[in-house]
């Protein structure tokens, strides 16, 4: 029997459930993963990914050294390079200098609209905050997005409009407190198996009644009281018909509606044509089943709704999510234990990346970029001159690539995303990728998108870095195991995208003093993971001091071993590209 040197607690890097993991480590090698039974999220249960899906960090094809293409790529002639023979290994200094030079060159020639970045729903809050800040504060662009655009963006917009928060309103473990709950647009047993276990327990052990609304006969149908097998794309008529029944049969929670909502009369008028019979014609769901579902949900003491990307990934995803929100508002099934509106998030930190501002329309904390007051607050927070930040809404994930042409987007930084797999039309995506003038990819492996890159920067997996994930219930979970892989590009856990910009480039210099003013009052969840930190004066012409908090990213650096000076550069890479791109007085981002 192997006895671990230590057992390290961290958060699972797969879906948004945020299960707690215990990594059993021997000689800096993870040989087993378990979970504590007192975990509030998963109660000791793990799916096959969480329990066994960690050996990729030891895969021989993992990239741990910066790479630059041997053949310089040109817009319109860009090719993929999966074979390492087509790349040359370089030092971190050379890679970051090259990235900084090319990005600054394009920015100065073509302006902010030519710059764009994909943040990452699997990276930490700190990674995403820094990367969106770099492109907004230095390159003055809002062309910032990540994969939420392809999954729960519809839910985010709907929840922000109606509630003001895009996270789950209740924990998934509260499903055992539900009397009735609706599952729609989610094959929960496969995509969120830990939550599915809790749903089955709620039905079998606690007597809850489940309503499944899904075109497929998913596994949960075997546990459901009622299944509404609607035709794909007919979500809105079915949910609106349920709302019609609730209103017509006077099942409305009038006290809640009167005290906590607005626009009720207009909404009731809009429901007039959405009878169950009308919905049946469109969806194929029997009218009586729609009535039964509406009565079950409306008359429950505690009712809840859980939905997945089968709701949000429709052309009318926001309307579908709003239709569910309306059901909760009509019945008052929100704001209490055992109730709620609960989008089941796909990636482990898609909630955190959104919270940190990795979207084209919002600063951190969901503050609209086209709102003058919001822009002024972030200019003050980042010490940017008045009107320095762009008020122009940025391009979304899909729009960024479709604008990759002369006069449009010329440079793209991809952190941990793979548009060559996730975009809906890969033939068109390939054409757009080929049109980019400069492409930087940062990932663990060279994927289909990274193969197009001019520069490939290694990334650090969850087991080797420090940071925080925002799980789908909105809680901030630590990712801080500090397992050192022999070839890890980031043994200290520092942020690690690119930051080689301010000491000797043409976009600004570091100020001689100051406190980096982190505006934690703007974002409630952000307070859990990023604190205000004082920084010491620094000479921008010298190397960054790793014994003080980073001047740009505000994450404290760890003391590095003098035996590995090259790894100090790796550990400082994102704050280094940022730190190597400021040189004009108007870019005085960090002065107090």
C-alpha positions as CSV (number, residue, x, y, z in Angstrom):
1,X,0.0,0.0,0.0
2,X,1.3,3.4,-1.0
3,X,1.4,5.9,1.9
4,X,1.1,9.5,0.6
5,X,3.6,12.2,1.6
6,X,0.7,14.6,1.8
7,X,-3.0,14.9,0.9
8,X,-3.8,18.2,-0.8
9,X,-7.3,19.6,-1.0
10,X,-8.4,21.3,-4.2
11,X,-11.4,21.8,-6.6
12,X,-12.2,19.5,-9.6
13,X,-11.3,21.1,-12.9
14,X,-14.0,19.6,-15.0
15,X,-17.7,20.8,-14.8
16,X,-19.2,23.6,-12.8
17,X,-20.4,21.5,-9.9
18,X,-17.1,22.3,-8.1
19,X,-16.5,19.0,-6.3
20,X,-13.9,19.0,-3.6
21,X,-10.9,16.7,-4.3
22,X,-8.2,15.3,-2.2
23,X,-5.0,14.6,-4.1
24,X,-2.9,11.8,-2.7
25,X,0.7,12.7,-3.5
26,X,3.8,10.7,-3.2
27,X,7.2,12.2,-4.4
28,X,5.2,15.0,-6.1
29,X,3.2,12.4,-8.1
30,X,-0.6,12.1,-7.8
31,X,-1.4,8.5,-7.4
32,X,-5.0,8.7,-6.2
33,X,-7.9,11.1,-5.9
34,X,-10.6,10.9,-3.2
35,X,-13.2,13.4,-1.8
36,X,-14.1,14.2,1.8
37,X,-17.5,12.9,2.9
38,X,-18.1,16.2,4.7
39,X,-17.8,18.2,1.4
40,X,-20.9,20.4,1.1
41,X,-21.0,20.1,-2.6
42,X,-20.5,16.4,-3.4
43,X,-20.5,14.6,-0.1
44,X,-17.6,12.4,-1.0
45,X,-19.0,11.4,-4.4
46,X,-17.0,11.8,-7.6
47,X,-17.7,11.1,-11.2
48,X,-15.3,9.1,-13.3
49,X,-13.6,12.3,-14.6
50,X,-13.0,13.7,-11.1
51,X,-11.8,10.5,-9.6
52,X,-9.6,9.2,-12.5
53,X,-9.1,12.1,-15.0
54,X,-5.9,13.6,-13.7
55,X,-3.1,11.8,-15.4
56,X,-3.1,14.1,-18.4
57,X,-0.7,16.4,-16.5
58,X,1.9,13.7,-16.9
59,X,1.2,13.0,-20.6
60,X,4.4,13.0,-22.7
61,X,2.8,15.3,-25.4
62,X,2.2,18.1,-22.9
63,X,4.0,21.3,-23.9
64,X,6.3,22.7,-21.2
65,X,8.5,25.0,-23.2
66,X,7.6,28.1,-25.2
67,X,7.5,27.5,-29.0
68,X,7.8,29.7,-32.0
69,X,7.0,28.6,-35.5
70,X,10.0,28.0,-37.7
71,X,8.2,29.3,-40.8
72,X,6.8,32.8,-40.3
73,X,3.0,32.8,-40.9
74,X,1.3,35.2,-43.1
75,X,-2.4,36.3,-43.2
76,X,-4.2,34.2,-45.8
77,X,-1.5,31.6,-45.8
78,X,-1.6,30.4,-42.2
79,X,-1.2,26.6,-41.8
80,X,-1.5,24.2,-38.9
81,X,1.6,22.6,-37.3
82,X,1.0,19.6,-35.0
83,X,4.5,18.2,-35.5
84,X,7.0,19.6,-33.0
85,X,9.6,19.6,-35.8
86,X,7.8,22.6,-37.2
87,X,8.4,24.6,-34.0
88,X,11.6,25.7,-32.3
89,X,11.9,25.8,-28.5
90,X,12.8,29.2,-27.2
91,X,13.4,30.9,-23.9
92,X,10.7,32.7,-22.1
93,X,12.5,36.0,-22.7
94,X,12.6,35.4,-26.4
95,X,9.0,34.2,-26.6
96,X,7.6,37.1,-24.6
97,X,9.7,39.7,-26.4
98,X,8.4,38.4,-29.7
99,X,4.8,38.4,-28.6
100,X,5.1,41.9,-27.1
101,X,6.8,43.3,-30.2
102,X,4.2,41.9,-32.6
103,X,1.1,42.8,-30.6
104,X,2.4,46.4,-30.0
105,X,3.3,46.7,-33.7
106,X,-0.3,45.7,-34.8
107,X,-1.9,47.9,-32.1
108,X,0.0,51.0,-33.1
109,X,-0.6,50.4,-36.8
110,X,-4.3,49.3,-36.8
111,X,-5.7,50.4,-33.4
112,X,-7.7,48.7,-30.8
113,X,-10.3,47.1,-33.1
114,X,-7.5,44.9,-34.5
115,X,-6.9,43.3,-31.1
116,X,-8.9,40.5,-29.5
117,X,-8.6,37.8,-26.9
118,X,-10.3,34.6,-25.9
119,X,-10.2,34.1,-22.1
120,X,-10.8,30.6,-20.6
121,X,-13.6,29.0,-18.6
122,X,-11.1,26.5,-17.2
123,X,-8.5,29.0,-16.0
124,X,-8.7,30.7,-12.6
125,X,-10.4,33.9,-11.7
126,X,-7.0,35.6,-11.4
127,X,-5.9,34.4,-14.9
128,X,-9.1,35.7,-16.5
129,X,-9.2,39.0,-14.6
130,X,-5.6,39.7,-15.7
131,X,-6.0,38.8,-19.3
132,X,-9.2,40.9,-19.8
133,X,-7.6,43.8,-18.0
134,X,-4.5,43.6,-20.2
135,X,-6.5,43.9,-23.4
136,X,-8.8,46.6,-22.0
137,X,-6.2,48.7,-20.2
138,X,-3.3,48.4,-22.6
139,X,-4.9,47.7,-26.0
140,X,-8.1,49.6,-25.2
141,X,-10.4,47.0,-26.8
142,X,-13.5,45.2,-25.5
143,X,-13.0,42.3,-28.0
144,X,-12.9,40.0,-25.0
145,X,-14.9,36.8,-24.7
146,X,-14.8,33.2,-23.8
147,X,-16.8,30.0,-24.2
148,X,-19.8,31.2,-22.3
149,X,-20.9,32.7,-25.6
150,X,-21.3,29.1,-26.9
151,X,-23.1,27.8,-23.8
152,X,-24.8,29.8,-21.0
153,X,-24.6,33.3,-22.4
154,X,-28.4,33.2,-23.0
155,X,-28.9,32.3,-19.3
156,X,-26.5,35.0,-18.1
157,X,-28.3,37.7,-20.0
158,X,-31.7,36.5,-18.9
159,X,-30.8,36.2,-15.2
160,X,-28.9,39.5,-15.2
161,X,-32.0,41.2,-16.7
162,X,-34.5,39.6,-14.4
163,X,-32.6,38.9,-11.1
164,X,-29.2,40.8,-11.3
165,X,-27.1,37.6,-10.7
166,X,-26.3,34.9,-13.2
167,X,-25.2,32.2,-10.7
168,X,-27.4,29.4,-9.4
169,X,-29.7,30.9,-6.7
170,X,-29.4,27.8,-4.5
171,X,-27.0,25.0,-4.0
172,X,-27.6,21.8,-6.0
173,X,-27.6,19.8,-2.7
174,X,-30.8,21.6,-1.7
175,X,-32.7,19.5,-4.3
176,X,-33.5,17.2,-1.4
177,X,-35.6,20.1,0.0
178,X,-37.6,20.4,-3.2
179,X,-41.2,19.2,-3.2
180,X,-41.3,19.5,-7.0
181,X,-38.5,20.4,-9.4
182,X,-38.2,20.8,-13.1
183,X,-35.2,19.5,-15.1
184,X,-35.0,20.8,-18.7
185,X,-32.4,21.0,-21.4
186,X,-30.0,18.9,-19.3
187,X,-28.9,15.3,-19.6
188,X,-27.8,15.6,-16.0
189,X,-26.8,12.0,-15.4
190,X,-24.1,12.4,-18.1
191,X,-23.1,16.1,-17.8
192,X,-23.5,16.7,-14.1
193,X,-23.6,13.1,-12.6
194,X,-23.0,14.3,-9.0
195,X,-26.1,16.6,-9.2
196,X,-28.0,13.7,-10.8
197,X,-27.2,11.5,-7.8
198,X,-28.7,14.2,-5.6
199,X,-31.8,14.5,-7.8
200,X,-32.3,10.7,-7.6
201,X,-31.9,10.8,-3.9
202,X,-34.4,13.6,-3.6
203,X,-37.0,11.4,-5.4
204,X,-36.3,8.1,-3.9
205,X,-35.4,9.0,-0.3
206,X,-37.2,12.4,0.3
207,X,-40.3,12.0,-1.9
208,X,-39.7,14.9,-4.3
209,X,-41.5,14.9,-7.6
210,X,-39.5,15.5,-10.7
211,X,-40.7,16.9,-14.0
212,X,-38.5,16.3,-17.0
213,X,-38.9,18.6,-20.0
214,X,-36.7,17.2,-22.8
215,X,-37.0,15.8,-26.3
216,X,-35.0,12.8,-25.3
217,X,-35.8,10.0,-22.9
218,X,-32.9,10.7,-20.7
219,X,-32.1,8.5,-17.7
220,X,-33.8,10.9,-15.2
221,X,-37.1,10.2,-17.0
222,X,-37.1,6.8,-15.2
223,X,-37.3,8.7,-11.9
224,X,-39.7,11.4,-13.0
225,X,-43.3,11.9,-12.1
226,X,-44.0,13.6,-15.5
227,X,-42.1,13.8,-18.8
228,X,-42.9,16.4,-21.4
229,X,-41.2,15.3,-24.6
230,X,-41.4,18.5,-26.5
231,X,-40.1,19.1,-30.0
232,X,-36.7,20.7,-30.2
233,X,-36.9,24.5,-30.1
234,X,-40.4,24.7,-28.6
235,X,-39.4,25.6,-25.1
236,X,-40.9,29.0,-25.0
237,X,-44.4,28.0,-26.0
238,X,-44.5,25.1,-23.5
239,X,-43.2,27.2,-20.6
240,X,-45.5,30.1,-21.6
241,X,-48.4,27.7,-21.6
242,X,-47.5,26.6,-18.1
243,X,-47.5,30.3,-17.1
244,X,-50.9,30.7,-18.8
245,X,-52.3,27.9,-16.7
246,X,-50.9,29.3,-13.5
247,X,-52.5,32.7,-14.2
248,X,-55.9,31.4,-15.4
249,X,-56.3,29.0,-12.5
250,X,-55.2,31.7,-10.0
251,X,-52.2,29.7,-8.8
252,X,-50.1,32.9,-8.8
253,X,-48.3,33.9,-5.5
254,X,-49.8,37.4,-5.6
255,X,-47.9,38.6,-2.5
256,X,-44.6,37.7,-4.1
257,X,-45.6,39.2,-7.4
258,X,-46.8,42.4,-5.8
259,X,-43.9,43.0,-3.5
260,X,-41.0,41.6,-5.5
261,X,-41.7,41.9,-9.2
262,X,-42.7,44.5,-11.8
263,X,-44.4,44.3,-15.3
264,X,-46.9,41.7,-14.2
265,X,-49.9,43.0,-16.1
266,X,-48.0,43.4,-19.3
267,X,-46.7,39.9,-18.9
268,X,-50.2,38.5,-18.3
269,X,-51.5,40.2,-21.5
270,X,-48.6,38.6,-23.5
271,X,-49.7,35.1,-22.4
272,X,-53.2,35.3,-23.9
273,X,-52.6,33.2,-26.9
274,X,-50.3,30.7,-25.2
275,X,-53.0,28.2,-24.2
276,X,-52.0,24.6,-23.6
277,X,-53.8,23.6,-26.8
278,X,-51.7,26.2,-28.8
279,X,-48.5,24.9,-27.2
280,X,-49.6,21.3,-28.0
281,X,-49.8,22.2,-31.7
282,X,-46.3,23.6,-31.7
283,X,-44.5,21.2,-29.3
284,X,-46.4,17.9,-29.5
285,X,-46.8,17.8,-25.7
286,X,-50.4,16.9,-24.7
287,X,-52.2,19.9,-23.3
288,X,-53.3,18.0,-20.2
289,X,-49.7,17.2,-19.4
290,X,-48.8,20.9,-19.6
291,X,-51.6,21.7,-17.2
292,X,-50.5,18.9,-14.8
293,X,-46.9,20.2,-14.8
294,X,-48.0,23.8,-14.2
295,X,-50.2,22.7,-11.3
296,X,-47.6,20.5,-9.7
297,X,-45.0,23.2,-9.8
298,X,-47.2,26.1,-8.8
299,X,-48.8,24.3,-5.8
300,X,-45.6,22.9,-4.4
301,X,-44.3,24.4,-1.1
302,X,-40.8,24.4,-2.5
303,X,-40.3,24.3,-6.2
304,X,-37.1,24.7,-8.2
305,X,-35.9,24.7,-11.8
306,X,-32.7,23.2,-13.1
307,X,-31.6,23.7,-16.7
308,X,-28.7,23.1,-19.0
309,X,-27.5,24.2,-22.3
310,X,-30.4,22.6,-24.1
311,X,-32.1,25.9,-23.0
312,X,-29.4,28.4,-23.6
313,X,-27.9,27.1,-26.8
314,X,-30.9,27.9,-28.9
315,X,-31.2,31.0,-31.2
316,X,-33.8,32.1,-28.7
317,X,-31.9,30.9,-25.6
318,X,-32.4,34.1,-23.6
319,X,-36.2,34.0,-24.2
320,X,-36.2,30.3,-23.1
321,X,-34.4,31.2,-19.9
322,X,-36.7,34.1,-19.3
323,X,-39.7,31.9,-19.7
324,X,-38.4,29.7,-16.8
325,X,-37.6,32.7,-14.7
326,X,-41.2,33.9,-15.2
327,X,-42.5,30.6,-13.8
328,X,-40.4,31.1,-10.6
329,X,-41.6,34.7,-10.3
330,X,-45.3,33.8,-10.7
331,X,-45.1,31.2,-8.0
332,X,-42.6,32.8,-5.6
333,X,-40.3,29.8,-5.9
334,X,-37.1,31.8,-5.6
335,X,-35.2,33.4,-2.7
336,X,-35.8,30.5,-0.2
337,X,-34.1,27.3,0.7
338,X,-35.3,24.4,-1.5
339,X,-36.4,26.7,-4.4
340,X,-34.6,28.6,-7.0
341,X,-33.4,29.2,-10.6
342,X,-30.4,26.9,-11.2
343,X,-28.5,26.9,-14.5
344,X,-26.1,23.9,-14.6
345,X,-22.8,25.4,-15.8
346,X,-20.6,23.4,-18.1
347,X,-17.0,24.4,-17.4
348,X,-15.4,24.5,-13.9
349,X,-14.9,28.3,-14.0
350,X,-17.3,29.6,-16.6
351,X,-19.1,31.4,-13.8
352,X,-15.8,33.0,-12.5
353,X,-14.6,34.0,-16.0
354,X,-17.9,35.8,-16.5
355,X,-17.7,37.4,-13.1
356,X,-14.1,38.6,-13.8
357,X,-15.3,40.4,-17.0
358,X,-14.2,38.0,-19.7
359,X,-17.1,39.2,-21.9
360,X,-17.3,41.9,-24.6
361,X,-20.1,43.8,-22.9
362,X,-19.1,43.8,-19.3
363,X,-16.3,44.8,-17.0
364,X,-15.7,42.6,-13.9
365,X,-18.9,42.5,-11.9
366,X,-21.2,42.7,-14.9
367,X,-20.8,46.4,-15.3
368,X,-21.7,47.4,-18.8
369,X,-18.8,48.8,-20.8
370,X,-21.0,51.3,-22.6
371,X,-22.1,52.9,-19.3
372,X,-20.2,56.1,-18.7
373,X,-20.2,55.8,-14.9
374,X,-19.0,52.2,-15.1
375,X,-16.1,53.2,-17.4
376,X,-15.1,56.0,-15.1
377,X,-15.0,53.7,-12.1
378,X,-12.7,51.3,-13.9
379,X,-10.5,54.1,-15.2
380,X,-10.1,55.2,-11.6
381,X,-9.5,51.6,-10.4
382,X,-6.9,51.0,-13.1
383,X,-5.5,54.5,-13.0
384,X,-6.2,55.2,-16.6
385,X,-6.6,58.7,-18.0
386,X,-10.2,60.0,-18.4
387,X,-11.9,58.5,-21.5
388,X,-9.1,56.0,-21.9
389,X,-11.2,52.9,-21.8
390,X,-13.3,52.1,-24.8
391,X,-17.1,52.6,-24.5
392,X,-17.6,50.5,-27.6
393,X,-19.2,47.1,-27.1
394,X,-16.7,44.4,-28.1
395,X,-17.0,41.5,-30.5
396,X,-18.3,38.2,-29.3
397,X,-16.5,34.8,-29.6
398,X,-18.1,34.0,-33.0
399,X,-17.8,37.6,-34.2
400,X,-14.1,37.9,-33.5
401,X,-13.2,35.2,-36.0
402,X,-15.7,36.4,-38.6
403,X,-14.0,39.8,-38.4
404,X,-10.6,38.3,-39.1
405,X,-9.7,40.1,-42.3
406,X,-7.9,43.2,-43.6
407,X,-9.2,46.2,-41.7
408,X,-10.7,44.0,-39.0
409,X,-9.3,41.7,-36.3
410,X,-5.6,41.1,-36.9
411,X,-4.3,39.7,-33.6
412,X,-5.9,37.1,-31.4
413,X,-4.7,35.7,-28.1
414,X,-6.3,32.3,-27.2
415,X,-6.0,31.1,-23.6
416,X,-7.2,27.6,-23.1
417,X,-10.0,27.7,-25.8
418,X,-10.3,25.7,-29.0
419,X,-12.5,27.5,-31.6
420,X,-11.5,25.0,-34.2
421,X,-13.6,22.5,-32.3
422,X,-16.2,24.6,-30.6
423,X,-17.4,26.9,-33.5
424,X,-20.5,25.8,-35.3
425,X,-19.1,25.9,-38.9
426,X,-15.5,24.6,-38.8
427,X,-14.9,25.1,-42.6
428,X,-15.6,28.8,-42.2
429,X,-13.7,28.9,-38.9
430,X,-10.6,27.5,-40.6
431,X,-10.8,30.2,-43.3
432,X,-11.1,32.9,-40.6
433,X,-8.2,31.5,-38.6
434,X,-6.0,31.5,-41.7
435,X,-6.7,35.2,-42.2
436,X,-5.2,36.3,-38.8
437,X,-2.0,38.2,-38.9
438,X,-0.8,37.1,-35.5
439,X,-2.0,34.4,-33.2
440,X,-0.8,33.4,-29.8
441,X,-2.1,30.3,-28.1
442,X,-1.6,29.2,-24.5
443,X,-2.6,25.7,-23.5
444,X,-1.4,22.4,-22.1
445,X,-1.4,20.6,-25.4
446,X,-1.2,21.8,-29.1
447,X,-4.8,21.5,-30.1
448,X,-6.5,22.2,-33.4
449,X,-6.5,26.0,-32.8
450,X,-3.0,26.1,-31.2
451,X,-1.6,24.4,-34.3
452,X,-2.4,27.6,-36.2
453,X,-0.4,29.8,-33.8
454,X,2.7,31.8,-34.4
455,X,3.7,31.4,-30.7
456,X,2.6,28.7,-28.3
457,X,3.0,29.3,-24.6
458,X,2.7,26.5,-22.1
459,X,-0.1,26.6,-19.6
460,X,-0.3,25.2,-16.1
461,X,-3.0,22.6,-15.1
462,X,-5.1,22.8,-11.9
463,X,-2.8,20.6,-9.9
464,X,0.2,22.8,-10.3
465,X,-1.1,26.3,-9.8
466,X,-2.8,28.6,-7.3
467,X,-6.0,30.5,-7.8
468,X,-9.7,30.3,-7.4
469,X,-12.7,28.9,-9.3
470,X,-16.2,30.3,-9.1
471,X,-18.4,27.2,-9.0
472,X,-21.9,27.4,-10.4
473,X,-23.6,28.2,-7.1
474,X,-21.4,31.4,-7.0
475,X,-19.1,30.2,-4.2
476,X,-15.4,30.8,-4.6
477,X,-13.4,27.6,-4.3
478,X,-9.6,27.5,-3.9
479,X,-7.4,25.8,-6.4
480,X,-4.1,25.7,-4.5
481,X,-2.5,22.3,-4.4
482,X,1.0,23.2,-5.5
483,X,2.0,19.9,-7.0
484,X,5.3,20.3,-8.8
485,X,5.7,18.5,-12.1
486,X,9.3,18.0,-13.1
487,X,8.8,19.9,-16.3
488,X,6.1,22.3,-15.1
489,X,6.4,25.7,-16.8
490,X,5.1,27.4,-13.7
491,X,6.4,25.8,-10.5
492,X,5.5,28.8,-8.4
493,X,1.9,29.0,-9.3
494,X,2.1,32.6,-10.6
495,X,-0.1,33.7,-13.4
496,X,1.2,32.8,-16.7
497,X,-0.2,34.2,-19.9
498,X,2.0,37.1,-21.2
499,X,3.2,40.3,-19.6
500,X,6.4,41.4,-21.2
501,X,5.2,44.9,-22.1
502,X,6.1,47.8,-19.9
503,X,9.8,47.9,-19.2
504,X,11.2,48.5,-22.6
505,X,8.3,48.7,-25.1
506,X,6.6,51.7,-26.5
507,X,3.3,51.8,-24.6
508,X,4.1,53.0,-21.2
509,X,6.2,52.7,-18.1
510,X,5.6,51.5,-14.6
511,X,5.0,54.3,-12.0
512,X,7.5,54.8,-9.2
513,X,5.1,54.1,-6.4
514,X,1.5,53.4,-5.5
515,X,-1.1,51.0,-4.2
516,X,-2.8,49.0,-6.9
517,X,-6.5,49.9,-6.2
518,X,-8.4,46.7,-6.5
519,X,-12.1,47.8,-6.7
520,X,-13.5,44.9,-4.7
521,X,-16.6,47.0,-3.9
522,X,-17.7,46.5,-7.5
523,X,-18.0,42.8,-7.5
524,X,-19.3,40.8,-4.6
525,X,-17.8,37.5,-5.6
526,X,-14.5,39.0,-6.5
527,X,-13.9,39.9,-2.8
528,X,-13.4,36.3,-2.0
529,X,-10.5,35.8,-4.3
530,X,-8.6,39.1,-4.8
531,X,-7.6,41.5,-2.1
532,X,-6.1,45.0,-2.1
533,X,-2.3,44.6,-1.9
534,X,0.4,47.2,-1.4
535,X,3.3,47.1,-3.8
536,X,6.8,48.4,-3.4
537,X,8.4,50.9,-5.7
538,X,10.0,49.3,-8.7
539,X,12.4,50.4,-11.4
540,X,10.8,49.4,-14.7
541,X,14.2,48.9,-16.3
542,X,15.1,46.1,-13.9
543,X,13.7,42.6,-13.5
544,X,10.5,42.3,-11.5
545,X,11.0,41.6,-7.8
546,X,9.4,38.2,-7.2
547,X,9.3,38.8,-3.4
548,X,6.6,41.5,-3.7
549,X,3.1,41.3,-5.2
550,X,3.1,41.6,-9.0
551,X,2.8,45.2,-10.1
552,X,0.2,44.4,-12.7
553,X,-1.8,41.3,-11.8
554,X,-1.8,42.0,-8.0
555,X,-1.2,38.3,-7.2
556,X,1.7,37.8,-4.8
557,X,4.6,36.0,-6.3
558,X,6.2,33.2,-4.4
559,X,9.9,33.3,-3.5
560,X,11.7,31.4,-6.3
561,X,14.7,29.2,-6.0
562,X,17.9,30.8,-7.2
563,X,18.8,27.5,-8.8
564,X,16.1,27.9,-11.4
565,X,16.4,31.5,-12.8
566,X,14.8,30.5,-16.1
567,X,11.7,29.4,-14.3
568,X,11.4,32.8,-12.7
569,X,10.7,34.2,-16.2
570,X,8.1,31.5,-16.8
571,X,6.4,32.3,-13.5
572,X,6.2,35.9,-14.4
573,X,5.0,35.7,-17.9
574,X,1.6,37.3,-17.9
575,X,2.6,40.2,-15.7
576,X,5.7,40.4,-17.9
577,X,3.9,41.0,-21.2
578,X,1.7,43.6,-19.5
579,X,4.7,45.1,-17.9
580,X,6.5,45.4,-21.2
581,X,3.9,47.3,-23.2
582,X,3.4,50.7,-21.5
583,X,5.5,53.7,-22.3
584,X,3.4,56.7,-22.9
585,X,2.3,59.0,-20.1
586,X,-1.3,58.5,-21.2
587,X,-1.0,54.8,-20.3
588,X,-0.2,55.5,-16.7
589,X,-2.3,52.6,-15.5
590,X,-0.8,51.8,-12.1
591,X,-0.1,55.1,-10.4
592,X,-2.0,55.6,-7.2
